[in-house]
Amino acid sequence: MTNPTAETFGYPRTKVAETESWLVLVRPKQPTFGSLVLICKESVESFSQLSAAAFADLKTATDGIERLLSKVVAYEKINYLMLMMVDKDVHFHVIPRYAGTREHEGRTFADAGWPAVPALGSSVDLDLDAAERLARSFAQVWSAA
């Protein structure tokens, strides 16, 4: 299942993983390396409207995300931001946080907001092909866990 929010973030090309109730996608605008979007597959626009099953499955999704990002990014902290101002479907922006930089495909990814709030306006913008390559490499790590 998909929804407009998933399509906004490049689904299906940016898909890393899927659980019963959630999609995990690479966020094309990367404020830090490994930034993801966690999108509920239910047709709801309020966190309180999620089913009990989606709330329970959120544990599975976040366990997978943190296992993946720990291996690939070696984050020091992780932020889950539920903004939902433009994209109405229930979703989180998942921002791994770290001091210093990370390198990927010849690009340098800094955490411009470290150690304070994430600097969402400061990002490395991946085109859809680069986001898809990153999603595929993350999907391999997710599957191996």
Secondary structure, 3 states (H helix, E strand, C coil): CCCHHHHHCCCCCCEEEECCCEEEEECCEECCCCCEEEEECCCCCCHHHCCHHHHHHHHHHHHHHHHHHHHHCCCCEEEEECCCCCCCCCEEEEEEECCCEEEECCEEEECCCCCCCCCCCCCEECCHHHHHHHHHHHHHHHHHC
